[in-house]
């Protein structure tokens, strides 16, 4: 009995792994249908946070050279626009459940990398954006319910998501800075 | 007088092994529940990048993996030292991705097919060019659920 059990035990020890897969989850945009004409969506310049990453892994955010550690604050400021500055995105009155009529930012984050950008840098930028989005949501959830975003129920989460939208659009990569 | 002194052998008795199967079975069940089957043997080596805002991938049977990394030593003569794509057990090119996704779909039950997630396991020093090509292919194959595999990094602040 014990022999058989030992045999099975050793088989499972050898053939299985224990690691859990973790990662950053993303949804890709579907390919636009070909028969539809390409409609260029016009977005005002102030509503776009353009993040460019070149092949030396340097960041250019709205024309300004930035370190990766500053990106989070920059993104949060961009979405919130606390002083209603002319440079930062416009806001729009929207009715959000639980919150009522609120000013919602029209901001859009646009991300573009070079083909020579390293994957590590790309993940770091994605990560910083994700953290910024999470912190904004947590802030709103905290002031309304006194809980962090992840502890809210589904409807509340949807409401918060509407209040602080985080739209990231990834442009097709270009060969900025030449070939290697 | 000596009531407690019993004559006879001084040898220690054998430990009973009657409960050994129980213990081993308990261990066996623990490992069966807490582990998953190893998937393919890797031909490329990669160090995943670190990130902080991670989600756990659940339902491992609904995940198909694409490995991108530097070929192992023994393959470097034929495949070089630049990052390569590995699908299943073999090296592949970007063009093979659509058929790979199709066969992955084929292997799943019909009602689960649209829930398939693709997990990209990529070496941190890979250039984005190859990733972008993979993403384009995935979009063409309409496998839109994507997971950039990363490890939990240390919190700085």
Contacts between the chains, C-beta under 8 A, distances in Angstrom:
chain1	res1	chain2	res2	distance
A	1	B	21	4.2
A	2	B	17	7.1
A	2	B	20	4.5
A	2	B	21	4.6
A	2	B	24	5.6
A	5	B	21	5.4
A	5	B	24	4.0
A	5	B	25	5.1
A	5	B	28	5.8
A	6	B	24	5.6
A	8	B	28	5.5
A	9	B	24	5.9
A	9	B	27	5.7
A	9	B	28	4.5
A	9	B	31	6.7
A	12	B	28	6.5
A	12	B	31	4.7
A	12	B	32	5.7
A	12	B	35	6.9
A	13	B	31	6.1
A	15	B	37	6.4
A	15	B	38	6.0
A	16	B	31	6.9
A	16	B	35	3.6
A	16	B	36	6.0
A	16	B	37	5.6
A	16	B	38	6.2
A	17	B	35	6.2
A	17	B	36	6.2
A	17	B	37	7.7
A	17	B	38	5.1
A	18	B	34	6.5
A	18	B	35	5.0
A	18	B	36	7.8
A	20	B	56	6.0
A	20	B	57	7.4
A	21	B	56	7.3
A	21	B	57	3.9
A	21	B	60	7.1
A	21	B	63	6.9
A	21	B	119	6.2
A	21	B	147	7.5
A	21	B	149	6.2
A	22	B	54	4.4
A	22	B	55	7.0
A	22	B	56	5.5
A	22	B	57	6.8
A	22	B	149	7.2
A	22	B	150	6.6
A	22	B	151	7.0
A	22	B	152	6.3
A	23	B	51	7.9
A	23	B	54	6.3
A	23	B	55	6.9
A	23	B	57	6.4
A	23	B	119	6.5
A	23	B	120	7.9
A	23	B	147	4.3
A	23	B	148	5.2
A	23	B	149	4.1
A	23	B	150	5.1
A	24	B	51	5.9
A	24	B	53	6.8
A	24	B	54	6.6
A	24	B	55	7.2
A	24	B	147	7.0
A	24	B	148	4.5
A	24	B	150	5.9
A	25	B	55	4.8
A	25	B	145	7.7
A	25	B	146	7.5
A	25	B	147	5.3
A	26	B	146	4.9
A	26	B	147	7.4
A	26	B	148	6.7
A	27	B	144	5.6
A	27	B	145	6.3
A	27	B	146	7.0
A	28	B	135	6.3
A	28	B	138	6.2
A	28	B	139	5.2
A	28	B	144	4.4
A	28	B	145	7.9
A	28	B	146	5.6
A	29	B	139	7.2
A	29	B	144	7.6
A	30	B	139	6.7
A	30	B	142	6.4
A	30	B	144	6.2
A	31	B	139	5.0
A	31	B	140	6.1
A	31	B	142	7.5
A	55	B	127	7.9
A	113	B	128	5.0
A	113	B	132	7.8
A	114	B	128	6.9
A	115	B	127	6.4
A	115	B	128	5.8
A	115	B	129	3.4
A	115	B	132	6.6
A	116	B	127	5.4
A	116	B	128	7.1
A	116	B	129	6.8
A	117	B	127	7.0
A	117	B	128	4.3
A	118	B	124	6.9
A	118	B	125	5.8
A	118	B	126	7.1
A	118	B	127	6.6
A	118	B	128	7.2
A	119	B	49	6.3
A	119	B	122	5.1
A	119	B	123	7.0
A	119	B	124	5.7
A	119	B	125	7.2
A	119	B	126	4.4
A	119	B	127	7.4
A	119	B	128	6.3
A	119	B	131	6.1
A	120	B	49	4.4
A	120	B	124	3.9
A	120	B	125	6.8
A	122	B	128	5.6
A	122	B	131	7.2
A	123	B	49	4.3
A	123	B	50	8.0
A	123	B	51	5.5
A	123	B	124	7.7
A	123	B	148	6.0
A	123	B	150	5.7
A	124	B	49	7.3
A	124	B	51	7.3
A	126	B	51	7.5
A	126	B	148	7.0
A	127	B	51	4.1
A	127	B	52	5.8
A	127	B	53	5.5
A	127	B	150	7.7
A	130	B	53	3.9
A	131	B	52	6.2
A	131	B	53	5.1
A	134	B	53	6.1
A	172	B	132	7.6
A	173	B	128	6.4
A	173	B	129	7.1
A	173	B	132	4.8
